[in-house]
Amino acid sequence: MKRFVCICMAILASSLVFAGPDADDTDFDVGESISSSYVKKEKVWPNPKRPTAATSEQIASSRDKNPMNAGESYEEDTKEIFTYGLTDEIATLLDTLVQNEDYRFKDAAYDLFQETKSQKIREKVLSYFSMTKDPCLEDFAVEILNDPYEERHDIVVACFKYVAAVKSTDAIGAVVDLLEKDDLGYFNEALDCLGEIGGSEEAVYLAGYISKDDLTTAQRQSLVKVLGKIHADETWDILADIAQDENEDIYIRSYAAEAIGSMGRKEAVDILVDLFEDENPKLREYVVRGLSDFTDSIVQTVIKQALKDDVWRVRMEAINVIEKHNMTSLSKDLIYHCKHKEETVVKEKIYKVLAKLNTADGNEYLVSLITDKKTGDAIKSKVAAALLENNHAGTQEILELAEETLKNDRQKNLRYALGKEFAKYSRPEFGDICLKYIQSKDTSTQGTGLDIYARGKYSVATQAVQDLAALAEEDADGKKLANNANAQKAKKILGN
């Protein structure tokens, strides 16, 4: 009965247009006229559906992301937890699946959702299907947003995030309705959601919403950020005016600057280049973001200047643009910043970008940090991670560094950090170092070696893993030959 009444109300609402000012009203407002032209969409209820089957590529990727959990026994144990586990146990499992981007358990999660009475589990399952972007719970989420009044706040918020993740256009009617009912406390959630699922019509509507007197500055800031997500060309003029309005809130101007750049119109370049001369660093930061989709020579000149900015956040945005467009010509500029005083967070970003740019001078500099005795271990681990991820240079030097750490317990943290990086990839050249980690007398080092082996299954280390796994066997009296966690770990790896 409730659904029938809501449908009738939605149909009635869909026939109405927002009331605008009279044509002869001397206080006629452009923003209000834009908002008033928006016709509300009907509230709808999607049909129930089961999850789509995970593709072979998704399944392979799920297993590859965590080789320790790649076997059939793990999948069977996981399904058992879905069936018999306690609430907290299932919740923790779902968090792990989301973190590991594991697509293998969509059916089990869906079936659990249909039978559970736990709101906590429902929220976790919604998060799981938000990660997989599967619309199988669209009917539930849209119905909640259509009528959220007696629902827990957390479950409503989870539904906002879910319909945004799966791009549910069926939720637009409900989301717009909740946006207008600010007293319910879902303004920001509805606004963010509309930025993901709305189209040009919703963007124009939101652009008109900016002029409403009862909005706080924070709400107007959020509105402009969302308009930038939608990229509707129809809002260009309004956003361009806001970006250039010196009397406007600086955050609103900044978000507008980024938004006009993201629309890809050439006119944006001239506006943004002019705005980069502004004294406010926040505006300069977002101007660089706005220029990130352009490669004109004038833009490259601005990026080079942004690298010299006194504010590190502006420099960081310039580095992001260099990475995005593979600006190898600025490699020497990046090296200069690393060699001179620079914030740690910026240096760590530069290591990654230099490794990706793969220039001769950039690679030479990064490898020199690995081999220089004066370089700190924390820096060496960051540089090694960047080089190994891109696999262009420095692998041999990193392997030699790892061997040095195996002989020096004062470098244990660096040893562990390098081992974790080796465990991310399956490369033949990692076989020998894998064996040496496993042969270590340090338990944590040995465990890291097993992680490296689990990824690459290196033949040179197989016998060492088998010998370790044998310690997990029981003697004739049923007693463990050794109380060794790594022995159990080795046995599990070989079983997979």
N, C-alpha and C positions, 0 to 999 in steps of 0.2 A: 504494500500500500504506500509506504514511504517513497519508494522509487517512482511509483506512478504519479504521486503528487509533485515530486521534484521534476519529472519529465514535463508535466503540464506547465509548471512555473518556468522552466527553461524555454519552452516553446513560446510562452507569452513574452518572456524577456527578449528573445531573439527578434521579435517583431518591433521592438522599441529602439529608438536611436537616442543617444545621449542628448539631453536638452541643451541647446546652445543659445547664445544671446540673440536678441531680435536683430533683424537686419539694420534697423535704424538706430541701434544702441550706440551712443557716442563712445562708450567704454569697451567697444568690441575688441577682443584680444585674440591675436593670431593663434597662440597656443591653445586657447580654449576652443577655437573653431576647429582646429585639427583634432583635438580630443573628442569633440562632439560629433565628428563625422564617422566615428568608429561604431560599427554595428556588432554587438556582442554575438559570439558564437554560441550555438546551442550546447547545453550540457549533454554529453553522451556517455554510454556505458559500453565499453568494448566487450566482445565475446570472450569467454574463457578459452584458453589454449595451453597446450603443454610446451615445455621448452623445445627449442630447436636442437637437433643433435649436434654435439661438438664435432667439428671437422677433424680429419686425421692430422692436419697441421696443428690444430689447437691441442689435441691430445699429445702429440709428439713434443710440442713446446712445453706443455704442463709437466711432462716427465723430465724434460731436459733442464728446466729451471731448477729442479731439486732432485738430482740423481739418487739421493738417499731414499727418496719416496717414489721411486720409479717402478717398483715391481708389483706383481699381482697381489702379493700378500698385503702390501700397503693399501691397495685399493679395496681389498676385502675388509681389512681392519677399519678403514674409514667408513665404509658403508655400515658396518656393525655399530659404530658410534652414532651414526644418524638414526639407526633403528632402536638401539638400547641405551644410548648415553644419557647422562644427566644434563640438565639445562646448561650449567656452566661449562661442561665438557664439550657439548655441541657448539656453544657460543665461541669457545676458544678455537675449535676446529674451523668454524666458518671464517673467523678472523684470519687464520693461517691460510685458508684457501684463497681469500681475497688478496692477502699479501703476496702469495706465490703466483697469483693469476692462474689458478688451476681450474680448468674447464671440465674436468672429468666427472664431476658429481652433480651435474645439473638436474638429472632426474631424481636423485636421492634428496636433494635440497628442496625441489618442488613438492615431492610427495610429503615431506616433513611439514612444509608450510601449510598444506591443505588440512593436516590433522592436528597440528599443535594448537594449544590454547595460550602459549607463552608469548607475550608481546615482545619480550627480549629476543626470542628466537625469530619471530617474524621480522623484526628490525634487521637482524643479522642476515637473514635470507634475502631480504630486499637489497641489502648492501652487496651480497654475493651476485645477485642478478643485475645489479647496477654495474658491477665490474665486468660481467660477461656481456652486458648490453642485450640481454634477452628479454623480449616483451611479454614473456609468459605470465607475469603478474600484473599486467597493465589493467586488467579488469578490476582487480582488487584496489590498486593504487588510485585509479581514477574515481572509483566509487567513494573511497575515503575522502578525496579532495572535493568531491561534489557535496559531501555532507560530513564535515569534520567536527561537528559541534560537540559530540559526546566522546570523541576519541582522545587518547593520550597525545600530548604534544609531540613526544618523540616519534611516535609512529606516523604522525602527519608529516613531520619534517623528513622522515625516511622516504615517504611517498613522493614528496617534492623532488628529492634527489634522484629517486628511481625514474620518474617520468622524464626528468631532464636527461638522464643518462641514455634512455632508450628513445629519446626524441618523440615522445608521444604527443602528436598534434591533437589527439582526442581529449587531452587534458586542458587544452587552451581555455575553453569556456569556464571551467572550474577555477583555473589559476587566476584569470582576470577578475573573476568574482571575488576571490579572496584578497587580491591586491587592493581592491576598492574598500574592503571591510577591514580597515587598518586597526580597528578596535580588537580584532581577534588575535593580533600579534604575529601575523604571518607575512607582513609586508615584504621584508627582505627576502624570505624564502620564495615567495611568489614571484618577486621581481627577478631574482637570479634564475629561477626556473623558466620564466618567460623569455629570458635572454637565450636560453638553449632551444626552446621549442617554438618560439614565436617567429613570425615572418614579417614581411614589409608592413602589413596592416597593423600588427601589434607595435612595430617600431614607431610608426607615425603616431599611433595612439599614445605611446609613452613619451614621445617628443613633446606632445601637447600637454602632457601631465606635468612637465617641468615647471610650468608657469603657475601651478596651483599654490595659493598663499599658505595653505595649511601644512605643506611639506617642510620637514626640517632640512637643514643643510646636509646632514648625513644621508637623508633619503634622496635628495637631489643628486648628491655625489654617486649614489648607487644607481640611480636612473641613467646617468650619463655613461657609467661603466657598462651597463647592460646594453645600451644603444650601440656601443662599440662592438659588442659581441654579435649583434644581429647584422651589422654591416648593410643596413638598408639605405640605398642611395637617396631615397625620398627625404631622409633626415639630414642630408649634407648641409644645406643652408643654415639650419638651426645650429648644428654642431660647430660649423665654421665660425659663425657669429660668436658663439660662446667662447671658443678657443681664443678669439682675438679681443674679447671684452676685458679690459684691464680692471674693471670694477667688480668682476665676478670672483667668486671663491677660487683660490689657486688650485685646489684639487679638482674642482669641476672643470676649470680650464684645461688642466693637465689631461684628464680623462677624455675630454673632447678633442684635444690635439692628437692623442693616440688614435681615437676613433676615426677622425677624418683621414688619417694616414692609412688605416686598415681598409678603407674603402677603395683604395687603388687609383683614385682620380689624380691626374697630373697636377691639377690646380693646388693640390695639397702641398706639393713640394715647396712652392714659393712661400706659402703661408708659414709652413713649419720652419723653413730656413730663417725667415724673419724672426719667428718666435724663439729660435735658439739663442738669440742675442739677449733674451730677457735675463734680469738679474736673479730671478728665483730659480734655484737648482732643481726644485721639484718639476717645474715646467720644462726645463731643459732635458731632464731625465725622460719625460714622457714624449717630448718632441723627438728624441732619438728613437724611441719605440715606434712612434708614428712613421719615421723615415725608414724603418727596417724592411719595408716591402719594395723600396725603390733602389735602383743601382746607378742613377744618373751620376755624372762626374761631380756635380755640386754636392750631392749627398755624400759621396766618398770624402770630399773635402771637409764636410761637417763632421763626419765620423772621426777623421784624423784629428780635428780640433777637439772633439769630445774626449778623446784619449788623454788630452792635456788638461781637462777640467779639474778644478780644485776639489770637487766633490766626488768621492769614490763611486757613488751610485750612478752618476752620469758616465764615468769611465766604464763601469761594469756593463751598462747598456750598449756602449760602443763596442765592447768586446763581443757581446752577443750578436751584434750585427755583422762583425767581422767573421764570426763563426758561421752564421747563417748563409752568407754569400761567399764564403771561402776566399776572403780577401788576402791572398798570399802576399801581396805587395806591402802589407802592414805587419809582416812577421817581425821585422827588425824593431818596429815600434813596440811590439809586445815584449820582446827580449829586453829592451831598454827598461821597461817598467819593472820587470822581474829583478833586474840587476840593481835597481835603485830602490829607495824606500817606497813601499807599497803595502796596502792592507793585505793581510793573510788571505782573506776570502777572495780578493781580486787575483792574487798570485796563483791560487789554486785553480781558479777559472782559466787563467792564462796557460797553465800547464796543459790543461785539457785541450784548449783551442790550438796551441802550438802543435800538439801531437796529431790533431786532426788535419791541420794545414799541410803537414808533411813537407815542409821546406827543408833544404839542406842546412841552413843556418839554425832553424828552429830545432831540428833533430840533434844537431851537434851540441847545442846549448843544453837540451834536456838530458842527453847522455852524460854530459860533463857533470851535471848535478848528481847523477848516480855514482860516478866514479870518484868524485871529489871527497876526500876524507873530512873536509870541513863542513860539508853539508849535513844538516841535522837529519836524524832518522825519520822524523815526521814528514819532512819535505821529500825525502827519498821514497817513502811509501806512496805519497801522492803522485810523484812523477812516474814511478814504476807503474802505477795503476793506469795512468793516462797513456803511457807507451804501449803497455800490453793490450789495452782495449783496442788500439788502432793497429798494432802489430806492424809498424813500419820500421822501427829502429830500436836498438837498445836491449833486445831480448837476451843476448849473450852476457852483456854487462849486468843485467838484473839477476840472471842465474848465478853469476859469480858472486854477486852481493849476497844472495841467499845462502850460498855455501859459507861465506864468511860469518854470517849470523849464526849458523849451526855450530860454529866453533867458539862463539862468544855469547855467553848467557846474559851479558849486559845488553845485548841487542835482541832479546826475546820478542819484544813487542814488534819490532821491525820484521823479525822472522815470521811471526804469526800473520802479520799484515801481508807480506809477500806470498805466504802460503795460501791465504784466502784468495788472492788474485790468481794464482796458478790454478786454483780449484774452479775458477769460472770458465776455463777454456780446456778443450781437448787438443793438445798439440804434441807431436812426437818428441819435441825437444824437452818436454817437461818430465820425461820418464825417469831420468837419472836423479833429478832433484826430488821427485816423488819418493823414490826408494830411500834416499838419504833422510828425508823427513820421517818416514816410517821406522827407520832403524834408530832414530834418536831415543835416548833414555828418558827424555822429557815427555810426560804423558800428553800434554797439550800439543806439542810439536808432532808427536806420533798420530794424534787424532786428526790434525790438519793434513798430514800426509795421506791418511785414509780418505779424506775429502777430495784431495787431488786425484787419488786413484779412482774413486767412485766416478769422477767425471771422465777420465781418460782411459781407464782399464789398461794401464801400461804393462806390457808383458814382462819388462825387466823387473817390475815390482810385484808380480803376481805371487811368486813363491813366498815372499815376505808376508804378504797378506794372508796367504793360506796358513803359514806357520803361526801367525797371530790368531787366526780364527780357530785353530786347533786347541788353543788354550781355553776356549769357551765350551769344549766338550766335557762330558762327565766321565768319571772313572766307574769301575764296576759297582761301587757302593752308591752311585748316584751323586757324588760330590763334584763340584766344579773343580777343574784342574787349576784354575786361576780366577781370582775375583778381579777381573780386568774389564773395564767398560769398553776399552778399545778392542778387546777380543770379541765381545758381543757385536760391536760395530763392524768389525772385519767380517764376521760370520754373516751379518745381514747384507753387507755389500756383495759378497760372493753369492748369496742366495738370490740376489736381484739380477 
